[in-house]
Amino acid sequence: MSLKSERRGIHVDQSELLCKKGCGYYGNPAWQGFCSKCWREEYHKARQKQIQEDWELAERLQREEEEAFASSQSSQGAQSLTFSKFEEKKTNEKTRKVTTVKKFFSASSRVGSKKEIQEAKAPSPSINRQTSIETDRVSKEFIEFLKTLHKTGQEIYKQTKLFLEAMHYKRDLSIEEQSECTQDFYQNVAERMQTRGKVPPERVEKIMDQIEKYIMTRLYKYVFCPETTDDEKKDLAIQKRIRALRWVTPQMLCVPVNEEIPEVSDMVVKAITDIIEMDSKRVPRDKLACITKCSKHIFNAIKITKNEPASADDFLPTLIYIVLKGNPPRLQSNIQYITRFCNPSRLMTGEDGYYFTNLCCAVAFIEKLDAQSLNLSQEDFDRYMSGQTSPRKQESENWSPDACLGVKQMYKNLDLLSQLNERQERIMNEAKKLEKDLIDWTDGIAKEVQDIVEKYPLEIKPPSQSLAAIDSENVENDKLPPPLQPQVYAG
C-alpha cells in the first residue's frame, strides 16, 4: 500500500485498502495486500507447488541412488534382490508422503489416526490443567450459550473439544501452520452450520464469535507472541521508532484536531486509552473492538473540531498521531495475533476490518516515516531524530485569549527547557574546548622544558676539599694564620 504526502497531509487512496486481487474485501499488509480468503488461496497454491517440487526432487534422488547401488552389485541375483527392496522402500515412502500431504490439507476438526483419537480421549494435562478465573468464566459462558442451540450446540461442542485436543499435539508446528489449522476450523464449522444445520448467516456470526472467544482464550498463552517468531523483536523495533518520533507535532501530520477544546482533549485521551487497552485482551475480536472504539473517538474528535463529519483523509493522520502519542505495548504482536487467529470474515468486511486495515497502514507509515513525509529538510529531520533539538513551540503572543492557561504554561515550560538544553550543550562544548586547551598547554610546556633540558644539560660537579674554619681545632692545617695575641695599650 502506497502512502502519499499531499499538501503537508497524509493521504491513502481508499481503493488501496481493498484486496489487490479485486475481490472487494479489505486487504492487509501482513497478507501482502490480499484479503484473508485470497491470501489463503495463494498460500495453498505456493505450498502445494513447493510440496510437489520437493516430492519430485526426492524421487529423482532416490532413482539415482537406486541406479548407483544396483550398478555396484556383482551378481544379477543380488541386483534383483536389492532392486525389490528399493521398490518396497519406494512404495512405502510414497505412501507416507501421500498420507502426510492429505493430513496437512485436511480439516483441523478431523483426527488423522485411531491412535490420535484414543489419545484425545485421554485426559490432556494441557486442557485439564488448573485454568485461570477468566478461562473458567469463558468456559461456563460458552457451555450456557451452546445449551440454547440444542443439537447444534452439542455438535459444536464436540468439534471444538476435538480441535483443542488436536492443537495440543500441533504445538511443535510453526505459528503459520497453527494459524492455518485455526482458519480451517473456522471455515469448516461455519460451512457445516449453514449447510447441515440451516443456520441463518447472522446467527452463524454470533455463534462463531462465541467459538472464537472460547478457543482463543484457551490457546492465547501458546499462540500469542511465541518464541519461535520474531514478533518480540518487531515490538521492540516499533517501540523504539515511536520513541524517536516523540517530537512529531499534530501540525506536521496535518491532524485536524484541536486539543485546546476540553471535549476534544477528552476524546484524544479516550482514544489513546483504547489503543493501549488492546494489549490486555485475549480474544482477537475484543482486540478489534478496542481498535474500533479508538477510531470512533477519533472521528468524534475531528467532528467536534471541524463542525462537520470527518473524512478518511482526516482519520488516517489522526490515527497515526494517536499511535505516536500512545505508543501501544506489543503493537506488532497484537496485529500479528489478530491477523493469524481472528475470524477472517471480521477482517474482510465491516467497520472492524476497515479500522484494522487503517491501523496496519498507520504502523507501516510510521516505520517508513522520513523528512519528505513531514515536509522537513533532511538536516532538521536528522537533528530532531537524534534529540539535538526539538521543533519550535507556539509563541506565547500567538495564543488566543481563550486558550487554556495550563496548556500555555506547559508550552512555556517546554520552551524554557529547550533553551536551557541548548545553553547546557553550549556550556558543555566550551568546557570540553577549555579542557582540551589546558591539556594542550600542559603538554606544550612540558615539551618546551624537555627541549631546554636536552639542549642545555645541567652538570653537577662534586665539591672541592673544604677549608677548615679559623676557630677549628684542626692543628694539622699549617695554612691558617697564627692566633691574635692581646696587646696592652700604653698611655
C-alpha positions as CSV (number, residue, x, y, z in Angstrom):
1,M,0.0,0.0,0.0
2,S,1.4,3.3,-1.0
3,L,1.1,6.3,1.3
4,K,1.4,9.7,-0.2
5,S,2.1,13.1,1.2
6,E,-0.2,15.8,-0.2
7,R,-0.2,19.4,0.9
8,R,1.5,18.5,4.1
9,G,-1.2,15.9,4.8
10,I,-1.1,12.2,4.7
11,H,-3.4,10.6,2.1
12,V,-4.1,7.0,1.2
13,D,-6.5,6.1,-1.6
14,Q,-9.4,4.1,-0.2
15,S,-9.1,1.7,-3.1
16,E,-5.6,0.7,-1.8
17,L,-7.2,-0.6,1.4
18,L,-9.0,-3.3,-0.6
19,C,-7.6,-6.6,-1.7
20,K,-5.3,-6.2,-4.7
21,K,-6.9,-9.2,-6.4
22,G,-10.1,-7.1,-6.8
23,C,-12.5,-9.3,-4.8
24,G,-13.9,-6.3,-2.9
25,Y,-12.7,-7.3,0.6
26,Y,-10.2,-5.4,2.7
27,G,-6.6,-6.3,2.2
28,N,-3.8,-6.4,4.8
29,P,-0.1,-5.6,4.6
30,A,0.6,-8.8,6.5
31,W,-1.1,-10.7,3.7
32,Q,0.9,-8.8,1.0
33,G,-2.2,-6.7,0.1
34,F,-4.6,-9.7,-0.2
35,C,-7.7,-10.4,1.8
36,S,-7.8,-13.4,4.1
37,K,-9.6,-15.6,1.5
38,C,-7.3,-14.7,-1.4
39,W,-4.2,-15.0,0.8
40,R,-5.1,-18.5,1.9
41,E,-5.7,-19.5,-1.8
42,E,-2.3,-18.1,-2.8
43,Y,-0.7,-19.7,0.3
44,H,-2.1,-23.1,-0.6
45,K,-1.0,-22.8,-4.2
46,A,2.5,-21.9,-3.2
47,R,2.5,-24.7,-0.6
48,Q,1.3,-27.3,-2.9
49,K,3.8,-26.3,-5.6
50,Q,6.6,-26.5,-3.0
51,I,5.5,-29.9,-1.8
52,Q,5.3,-31.1,-5.4
53,E,8.8,-29.9,-6.2
54,D,10.2,-31.5,-3.0
55,W,8.5,-34.7,-3.9
56,E,9.9,-34.7,-7.5
57,L,13.3,-33.9,-6.1
58,A,13.1,-36.8,-3.6
59,E,12.1,-39.3,-6.3
60,R,14.8,-38.2,-8.6
61,L,17.5,-38.5,-5.9
62,Q,16.0,-41.9,-4.9
63,R,16.2,-43.2,-8.5
64,E,19.8,-42.0,-8.8
65,E,20.7,-43.8,-5.6
66,E,19.0,-47.0,-6.8
67,E,20.8,-46.9,-10.1
68,A,24.2,-46.3,-8.4
69,F,23.6,-49.0,-5.8
70,A,22.3,-51.5,-8.4
71,S,25.4,-51.0,-10.7
72,S,27.7,-51.7,-7.8
73,Q,26.4,-55.3,-7.3
74,S,28.4,-58.2,-8.8
75,S,25.7,-60.7,-9.3
76,Q,22.3,-60.5,-11.0
77,G,20.6,-62.1,-8.1
78,A,21.9,-59.6,-5.7
79,Q,20.8,-56.9,-8.0
80,S,17.3,-58.3,-8.3
81,L,17.0,-58.6,-4.5
82,T,18.3,-55.1,-3.9
83,F,16.0,-53.7,-6.5
84,S,13.0,-55.3,-5.0
85,K,13.9,-53.9,-1.6
86,F,14.2,-50.5,-3.1
87,E,10.9,-50.9,-4.8
88,E,9.3,-51.8,-1.5
89,K,11.0,-48.8,0.2
90,K,10.0,-46.5,-2.5
91,T,6.3,-47.6,-2.3
92,N,6.3,-47.2,1.5
93,E,7.9,-43.8,1.2
94,K,5.4,-42.7,-1.4
95,T,2.5,-43.9,0.7
96,R,3.9,-42.0,3.7
97,K,4.2,-38.8,1.7
98,V,0.7,-39.0,0.4
99,T,-0.6,-39.5,3.9
100,T,1.4,-36.5,5.1
101,V,0.1,-34.3,2.4
102,K,-3.5,-35.3,2.9
103,K,-3.1,-34.8,6.6
104,F,-1.7,-31.4,6.2
105,F,-4.5,-30.2,4.0
106,S,-7.3,-32.0,5.9
107,A,-9.7,-30.1,8.1
108,S,-8.4,-29.3,11.6
109,S,-11.5,-30.8,13.2
110,R,-10.5,-34.3,11.9
111,V,-8.1,-36.5,13.7
112,G,-5.9,-38.4,11.4
113,S,-5.5,-41.8,13.1
114,K,-7.2,-44.1,15.5
115,K,-4.3,-43.7,17.9
116,E,-4.7,-39.9,18.0
117,I,-8.5,-40.4,18.8
118,Q,-7.6,-42.6,21.7
119,E,-5.0,-40.1,22.9
120,A,-7.5,-37.3,22.5
121,K,-10.0,-39.1,24.7
122,A,-7.4,-39.4,27.5
123,P,-7.2,-36.5,29.9
124,S,-4.8,-33.9,28.5
125,P,-2.6,-32.2,31.0
126,S,-2.8,-29.1,29.0
127,I,-6.6,-28.9,28.6
128,N,-7.4,-30.2,32.1
129,R,-4.8,-28.0,33.8
130,Q,-5.7,-25.6,36.6
131,T,-7.2,-22.8,34.5
132,S,-7.4,-19.2,35.4
133,I,-10.6,-17.4,36.6
134,E,-11.1,-15.8,33.2
135,T,-10.8,-19.2,31.4
136,D,-13.3,-20.8,33.8
137,R,-15.7,-17.9,33.3
138,V,-15.4,-18.1,29.5
139,S,-15.9,-21.9,29.5
140,K,-19.1,-21.6,31.6
141,E,-20.5,-18.9,29.3
142,F,-19.7,-21.0,26.2
143,I,-21.5,-24.0,27.6
144,E,-24.5,-22.0,28.7
145,F,-24.6,-20.4,25.2
146,L,-24.5,-23.8,23.5
147,K,-27.4,-25.1,25.6
148,T,-29.6,-22.7,23.7
149,L,-28.7,-24.3,20.4
150,H,-29.8,-27.8,21.5
151,K,-28.5,-30.4,19.0
152,T,-26.4,-28.0,17.0
153,G,-24.7,-26.9,20.3
154,Q,-23.8,-30.4,21.1
155,E,-22.1,-30.9,17.7
156,I,-20.3,-27.6,18.0
157,Y,-19.0,-28.5,21.5
158,K,-17.7,-31.9,20.2
159,Q,-15.9,-30.3,17.3
160,T,-14.4,-27.6,19.5
161,K,-13.1,-30.1,22.0
162,L,-11.5,-32.2,19.2
163,F,-9.9,-29.1,17.8
164,L,-8.4,-28.0,21.1
165,E,-7.0,-31.5,21.6
166,A,-5.6,-31.6,18.1
167,M,-4.0,-28.2,18.7
168,H,-2.4,-29.6,21.8
169,Y,-0.4,-32.1,19.6
170,K,0.4,-29.4,17.0
171,R,2.3,-27.0,19.2
172,D,5.5,-28.1,17.6
173,L,4.3,-26.7,14.2
174,S,5.1,-23.2,13.1
175,I,2.7,-20.4,14.1
176,E,1.7,-20.1,10.4
177,E,0.6,-23.7,10.3
178,Q,-1.3,-23.4,13.6
179,S,-3.0,-20.3,12.1
180,E,-3.9,-22.3,9.0
181,C,-5.4,-25.0,11.2
182,T,-7.5,-22.5,13.1
183,Q,-8.7,-20.8,10.0
184,D,-9.7,-24.2,8.5
185,F,-11.6,-24.9,11.7
186,Y,-13.5,-21.6,11.5
187,Q,-14.4,-22.3,7.8
188,N,-15.4,-25.9,8.4
189,V,-17.7,-25.1,11.4
190,A,-19.3,-22.1,9.6
191,E,-20.0,-24.2,6.4
192,R,-21.3,-27.1,8.4
193,M,-23.8,-24.9,10.3
194,Q,-25.0,-23.3,7.1
195,T,-25.3,-26.5,5.0
196,R,-26.3,-29.1,7.6
197,G,-27.9,-27.0,10.4
198,K,-29.5,-24.5,8.1
199,V,-28.5,-21.7,10.5
200,P,-29.0,-18.1,9.2
201,P,-25.9,-16.2,8.3
202,E,-26.4,-13.5,11.1
203,R,-26.8,-16.3,13.6
204,V,-23.7,-18.0,12.3
205,E,-21.7,-14.9,13.0
206,K,-22.8,-14.8,16.6
207,I,-22.0,-18.4,17.1
208,M,-18.6,-18.0,15.5
209,D,-17.8,-15.1,17.9
210,Q,-18.5,-17.4,20.9
211,I,-16.4,-20.2,19.4
212,E,-13.5,-17.8,18.8
213,K,-13.8,-16.4,22.3
214,Y,-13.7,-19.9,23.8
215,I,-10.8,-21.4,21.9
216,M,-8.6,-18.3,21.8
217,T,-8.9,-17.8,25.5
218,R,-7.5,-21.2,26.0
219,L,-4.9,-21.0,23.2
220,Y,-3.8,-17.4,24.0
221,K,-0.9,-18.4,26.2
222,Y,0.7,-20.6,23.4
223,V,0.0,-18.7,20.2
224,F,0.4,-15.0,21.3
225,C,3.9,-13.8,20.6
226,P,5.5,-17.3,20.5
227,E,9.2,-17.7,21.0
228,T,9.6,-19.3,17.5
229,T,8.7,-16.0,15.8
230,D,10.4,-12.5,15.7
231,D,7.2,-10.8,17.0
232,E,9.0,-9.6,20.1
233,K,11.9,-8.2,18.1
234,K,9.4,-6.2,15.9
235,D,7.7,-4.9,19.0
236,L,10.9,-3.5,20.4
237,A,11.8,-2.0,17.0
238,I,8.5,-0.2,16.6
239,Q,8.5,1.0,20.2
240,K,12.0,2.4,19.8
241,R,10.9,4.0,16.5
242,I,7.9,5.7,18.1
243,R,10.0,7.0,21.0
244,A,12.4,8.5,18.5
245,L,9.5,10.3,16.8
246,R,8.1,11.8,20.0
247,W,8.8,15.3,18.6
248,V,6.3,15.0,15.8
249,T,3.6,17.6,16.2
250,P,-0.1,17.5,15.0
251,Q,0.7,20.4,12.6
252,M,3.4,18.2,10.9
253,L,0.8,15.5,10.2
254,C,-2.0,18.0,9.4
255,V,-4.1,16.5,12.2
256,P,-7.5,18.3,12.2
257,V,-7.9,18.1,15.9
258,N,-7.8,21.0,18.4
259,E,-6.8,19.6,21.8
260,E,-7.4,23.0,23.4
261,I,-11.1,22.2,23.3
262,P,-11.8,20.2,26.5
263,E,-14.2,17.8,24.9
264,V,-11.7,17.1,22.1
265,S,-8.9,16.6,24.5
266,D,-11.1,14.1,26.4
267,M,-11.7,12.2,23.1
268,V,-8.0,12.1,22.4
269,V,-7.3,10.7,25.9
270,K,-10.0,8.0,25.4
271,A,-8.6,7.0,22.0
272,I,-5.2,6.6,23.5
273,T,-6.6,4.6,26.4
274,D,-8.5,2.3,24.0
275,I,-5.5,1.6,21.8
276,I,-3.3,0.8,24.9
277,E,-6.1,-1.4,26.4
278,M,-5.9,-3.6,23.3
279,D,-2.9,-5.5,24.7
280,S,-4.9,-6.6,27.8
281,K,-7.4,-8.6,25.8
282,R,-7.1,-12.2,24.9
283,V,-9.7,-12.7,22.2
284,P,-8.9,-11.3,18.7
285,R,-12.5,-9.9,18.5
286,D,-12.0,-8.0,21.8
287,K,-8.8,-6.5,20.5
288,L,-10.6,-5.4,17.3
289,A,-13.3,-3.9,19.5
290,C,-10.6,-1.7,21.2
291,I,-9.4,-0.5,17.8
292,T,-12.9,0.3,16.7
293,K,-13.6,2.3,19.9
294,C,-10.4,4.2,19.5
295,S,-11.3,5.0,15.8
296,K,-14.8,6.2,16.8
297,H,-13.3,8.5,19.4
298,I,-11.0,9.9,16.7
299,F,-13.9,10.6,14.4
300,N,-15.8,12.3,17.2
301,A,-12.8,14.5,18.0
302,I,-12.5,15.5,14.3
303,K,-16.2,16.2,14.0
304,I,-16.2,18.5,17.1
305,T,-13.1,20.3,15.9
306,K,-14.4,20.9,12.3
307,N,-18.1,21.0,13.0
308,E,-18.6,18.6,10.1
309,P,-18.2,14.8,9.6
310,A,-14.7,13.6,9.3
311,S,-13.3,12.2,6.1
312,A,-10.9,9.3,5.5
313,D,-8.1,11.8,4.8
314,D,-8.6,13.3,8.2
315,F,-8.9,10.0,10.0
316,L,-5.6,8.3,9.0
317,P,-3.2,11.2,10.0
318,T,-5.1,11.5,13.4
319,L,-4.7,7.7,13.9
320,I,-1.0,8.0,13.2
321,Y,-0.8,10.8,15.8
322,I,-2.7,8.7,18.4
323,V,-0.3,5.8,17.9
324,L,2.7,8.1,18.2
325,K,1.3,9.7,21.3
326,G,0.2,6.4,23.0
327,N,3.0,4.1,21.9
328,P,0.8,1.0,22.5
329,P,2.6,-2.0,24.1
330,R,3.4,-5.1,21.9
331,L,1.8,-3.4,18.9
332,Q,3.2,-5.7,16.3
333,S,2.4,-8.8,18.3
334,N,-1.2,-7.8,18.7
335,I,-1.5,-7.0,15.0
336,Q,0.0,-10.4,14.1
337,Y,-2.2,-12.2,16.6
338,I,-5.4,-10.7,15.1
339,T,-4.2,-11.4,11.6
340,R,-3.5,-15.1,12.4
341,F,-6.3,-16.1,14.6
342,C,-9.3,-13.8,14.1
343,N,-12.4,-14.9,12.4
344,P,-11.5,-13.9,8.8
345,S,-14.9,-12.6,8.0
346,R,-14.4,-9.7,10.5
347,L,-11.2,-8.6,8.8
348,M,-12.6,-8.8,5.3
349,T,-15.7,-6.6,5.7
350,G,-17.4,-4.3,8.1
351,E,-16.1,-1.4,10.3
352,D,-13.7,-3.7,12.3
353,G,-11.9,-4.7,9.1
354,Y,-11.8,-1.1,7.9
355,Y,-10.3,0.3,11.1
356,F,-7.9,-2.6,11.4
357,T,-6.6,-2.1,7.9
358,N,-6.1,1.6,8.6
359,L,-4.1,0.7,11.8
360,C,-1.9,-1.5,9.7
361,C,-1.4,1.4,7.3
362,A,-0.6,3.7,10.1
363,V,2.1,1.4,11.5
364,A,3.6,0.9,8.0
365,F,3.7,4.7,7.6
366,I,5.5,5.2,11.0
367,E,8.1,2.6,10.1
368,K,8.9,4.4,6.8
369,L,8.4,8.0,8.1
370,D,11.1,10.3,6.7
371,A,11.7,14.0,6.2
372,Q,9.7,14.2,3.0
373,S,6.7,12.7,4.7
374,L,6.7,15.6,7.1
375,N,7.8,18.3,4.6
376,L,11.0,18.9,6.6
377,S,14.6,19.2,5.4
378,Q,16.8,16.2,5.9
379,E,19.0,18.3,8.2
380,D,16.1,19.2,10.5
381,F,14.7,15.7,10.5
382,D,18.1,14.2,11.5
383,R,18.5,16.8,14.3
384,Y,15.0,16.0,15.6
385,M,15.6,12.3,15.4
386,S,19.0,12.5,17.3
387,G,17.4,14.6,20.0
388,Q,19.8,17.6,19.5
389,T,16.8,19.9,19.2
390,S,13.0,19.9,19.0
391,P,10.5,21.8,16.8
392,R,9.8,25.3,17.9
393,K,6.7,25.5,20.1
394,Q,4.0,28.1,19.6
395,E,5.0,31.6,20.8
396,S,3.0,32.9,23.8
397,E,1.9,36.1,22.0
398,N,0.2,33.9,19.3
399,W,-2.2,32.3,21.8
400,S,-5.8,33.1,21.7
401,P,-7.3,34.8,24.8
402,D,-9.5,31.8,25.5
403,A,-6.6,29.3,25.4
404,C,-6.1,27.1,28.5
405,L,-3.7,28.6,31.0
406,G,-2.3,25.2,31.8
407,V,-1.5,24.5,28.1
408,K,0.1,27.9,27.7
409,Q,2.2,27.3,30.8
410,M,3.2,23.9,29.6
411,Y,4.4,25.2,26.3
412,K,6.2,28.0,28.0
413,N,8.0,25.5,30.3
414,L,8.8,23.3,27.3
415,D,10.3,26.3,25.5
416,L,12.3,27.2,28.6
417,L,13.6,23.6,28.9
418,S,14.6,23.7,25.3
419,Q,16.6,26.9,25.8
420,L,18.2,25.5,28.9
421,N,19.1,22.4,27.0
422,E,20.7,24.5,24.2
423,R,22.6,26.6,26.8
424,Q,23.8,23.5,28.6
425,E,25.0,22.0,25.4
426,R,26.9,25.2,24.6
427,I,28.5,25.3,28.0
428,M,29.5,21.7,27.8
429,N,31.1,22.3,24.4
430,E,33.0,25.3,25.7
431,A,34.1,23.3,28.8
432,K,35.3,20.5,26.6
433,K,37.2,23.0,24.5
434,L,38.8,24.6,27.6
435,E,39.8,21.2,28.9
436,K,41.4,20.4,25.6
437,D,43.3,23.8,25.6
438,L,44.6,23.1,29.1
439,I,45.8,19.7,28.2
440,D,47.5,21.1,25.0
441,W,49.1,23.9,27.1
442,T,50.4,21.5,29.7
443,D,51.8,19.2,27.0
444,G,53.4,22.2,25.3
445,I,55.1,23.5,28.4
446,A,56.4,20.0,29.3
447,K,57.7,19.6,25.8
448,E,59.5,23.0,25.9
449,V,61.1,22.2,29.3
450,Q,62.2,18.9,27.9
451,D,63.8,20.5,24.9
452,I,65.7,23.0,27.0
453,V,67.0,20.3,29.3
454,E,68.2,18.3,26.4
455,K,69.8,21.4,24.8
456,Y,71.5,22.7,27.9
457,P,72.2,19.7,30.2
458,L,73.0,20.5,33.8
459,E,76.3,19.1,35.0
460,I,76.7,19.0,38.8
461,K,80.4,18.7,39.8
462,P,81.5,17.2,43.1
463,P,82.5,19.9,45.7
464,S,86.3,20.5,46.3
465,Q,88.1,19.9,49.7
466,S,86.6,22.2,52.2
467,L,88.7,24.7,54.1
468,A,88.9,24.5,57.8
469,A,87.3,27.2,59.8
470,I,89.5,29.7,61.6
471,D,88.4,28.7,65.0
472,S,88.5,25.0,64.4
473,E,90.8,22.7,66.3
474,N,92.4,21.4,63.1
475,V,96.0,21.8,64.3
476,E,97.4,20.0,61.2
477,N,96.4,22.8,58.9
478,D,99.5,24.9,58.6
479,K,97.9,27.4,56.3
480,L,95.9,29.1,59.0
481,P,97.4,32.4,60.4
482,P,98.6,32.5,64.0
483,P,96.0,33.5,66.5
484,L,95.8,37.1,67.6
485,Q,97.6,38.0,70.8
486,P,96.2,40.6,73.2
487,Q,98.3,43.7,73.4
488,V,98.4,46.2,76.2
489,Y,97.7,49.8,75.3
490,A,100.2,52.2,76.9
491,G,99.2,55.6,77.6
